[in-house]
Amino acid sequence: MTLALYVPRASVVHRLPAGAKLLALAALSVLVFAVPTWPVVCGALATVLLVGLVAARLPAATLLRQARAVLWWLVGLFVLHWLLSDALTGAVTVLRLLALVLAAAVVTATTRVTEMVAVVERILRPLEGLGIRPARIGLVIAMTLRFIPLIAERADRIREAQAARGGSLRGLRALTTAVVPLLVQVLQLAHTVSEALDARGADDVPVRRGPRAA
C-alpha cells in the first residue's frame, strides 16, 4: 500500500493545525463505527471526498491510489459479509472503511510528518513519569511514515526488473517471486538503519540528574 505523503498546496486544510486534523480523523472513526447506517457512511465518504478534492485541492490520483491499494481487500470483505449476512451490511462496511482510508490519506497529504510527530510527542509528554519516551515514539512514527512508501517503491522496482528480464508470471507465482527479494532488501535496510541509530545513541537511556548537593 502506498501511503499518501505531504502534497504542498495553499489550502485552508493545509493551514489547519495537525492536532485538529488528527482529532477530526478520530471523531470520524468513532462516528462511522458508532452509527454504521447507510446515510451516515455515505455522508462521511462524500464529506471526505469534498474536503480532499475541493477544500484541500488534492489531485484525484492521490485518493484514487489509496482506493486501488485496498480494492481487493474491500471486495473480499464485501463478499464475506454478503455470504454471512446480507449485501447491504457488506456495502456499509466497505464504504465505512473506504471513508476512513481516504480520510487518513487526506490527513497525511495535508500535514507534514514533523507536525504529526510533534502532536504525538506533546500528547505523550505527561507519561514521561511512567518511563515512556515521547521522542522515541515520535521517531518510530516518523520512520514508519517514511518507510511505507520506500518499501512500496522497492517493490515496484523489483516488478519492473523482473518484467525487463522477460518475467511474465501472474497470480500467486508472481507474488512469491517478488516477496523474497523484497524481504531481503527490507531486512538489509532495517539492519543499516539500526546500525545508524545505534551509532547515534538512539537507544541510550537519558541520565536523570538528581538534586545538587548544597
N, C-alpha and C positions, 0 to 999 in steps of 0.2 A: 504494500500500500504506500502510495506517495503522499507524504504529508505536505499540505499547503503551507509554505513558509511565507514570510512577510512580503507583501506586494505593495510597494510605495504608491500612495495615492494621497491627494489633498482632499480628503473627505471628512465629514463630521464623525464617522465611525472610527476612522484612524485617530482622530484627536481625543476620543474618549479615553479616560483612564483605564489601564489594564485591569484594575480591580473591578471596575464597573462592568466590563465586558465578561470577565470570569463569573461575576455574580449573576449576570443575566443568563449566562450559559447554564449555571447551576439551577436557576429558577425555572428555565425552560425544561430541563431534565426532570425536575420534580413535577412540573405541570403535566407533561405528556405521560408520565408514569402514574401519577395520582388520578388523572382524569383521562383514561385511554378511550375516548369516544371519537367517532368519525369527525364531527365538526372541530373539535379541539386539535386533533392531529393534523387535519388538513389546513386549519388556520395557522398552526405552528410552522408547517412546511412552507406555506405561502409567505408568512412573515419573514422567515429566514431567507428565502429567495429574494424578497423585496429589499431587505436590508443589504444582502450581499451584492446584488446586481445593480440596485438603484442608489441606495444611500452610500454604500462603500465603493461603488463603481469598480467592482472586481470583474476581471474577464470571465465570461461564461465558461471558458475552458477550464478555469481553476476549479469551479464547483463540479463541472461535468467529470473531471478526472477523479474527484473523490467518489462520485456516484459509481463510476465504472469500476473503481477499485474494490467496492464491496458488492457489486452487482450479483455475482453468483452466490455469494453468501446469503443475500437477501432473497434470491429466488429459492434457494434451498429452504430457508426459514418459512417462506410463504407456503411452499408445498407441504412442509411438515405440519403447519397449522391447519392447512386445508384438509389433510388426511385425518388429523386428530380431533379437530373441532369443526371449523367452517371457513369458507373463503373470506368472509368479512373480517373475522378475527385476524386472519393472516395478513390481509391488506392493511389493517390498522397497525399491526405490529411492525410490518415492513416500513410503512410511512413514518411511524414514530422513530424508528432507528435511523432512517434516512434523514429525517429532520435534524436529529442530534449530530449525525456525521457532518452534515453540511454546516450546521451551526458552529461546530468545533473548527471546521475549515475556515469559516469567516473570521473567527476569533484569531486563529494563528496567522491568517493572511493580513490582518489589520493591526496586529500587535507584535512589536519586536520581542524577541526571546528575552533580552535583558530586562524588559519591563515585566514580563510574566514571572521571571525568576525573582525579581525584586519583590513582587507581591507575595509570592510563596514564602520567601525568607522573612518578610515582615509579619506574616501570619504565624509563622513557627517560632518567632523570636521569644515569645513568652514561655516556650517549652524548653529553653536552654537549661533551666534549672534541673530538668529531668534527664539531662545528658544528651538531648537531641541537638544536633549541629545544623542550624538552618543553611549555612553556607555549603555544607556537603550535599544536602538535599537539593539545593538550588543548582549545584554543579551537575548532579545526576539528571535533573530535568533538562538542563541546557544541553547536555551531551546526548540525551535521548532524542530531543527535537532535532539535533544536528545529524545524528547517525541514521535516523529512519530514511530520509531522502538519499543519504550517501549509500546506504545498502541497496536501496531501490536502483540507484544509478549503476552500482556494481552488477546487479542482476541484469539490467538492460545491456551492459557491455558484454556479459557472458553470452547472452542470447544472440547478440549481433556477431560475436566472434564465432559461435557455433554455426550460425547461418552463413557466414563468409566461408567456412570450411565445407560447405555443402550439406550441413546437417539440417534435415527437414523433418525431424521427428516431431510427433504431436502427441498430445494426451499425457498419460502417466509417464511414459518413457521419456518424453521431453522434460517433464518436471524433475525426474530423478537425475537426469544428466546435467541439469542446471543447478540443482541443490548442492551437490557435492562440491564443485569448485567454489560456489558462493559461500558455503560453510567454511571452507579452508581460508578464503580471503577474510571472512568476518573474524575468525579466530586469530589470524595474523594481525589484523587491525586492532583487535582487542588487546593482544599482547603488547603491541607497540604503544598503544595509548596508556596501558597500565604501567609500563616502564617509564614513560614520560611523566606520569603523575607521581610515581614513587620518587623519581629524581627531583621533583619539585616539592616533595614533602606533603603531598595532598592527604596522606593518611596519618600524618603526625597529630597527636593529641595536644591541644594547646595547654601550656603550663599555666595553672592557676596560681597566682601570686597571693600569698596571704598578707595580712596586715603587717605593715612595717613596725619593727620594734621601736619603742620610744627611746 
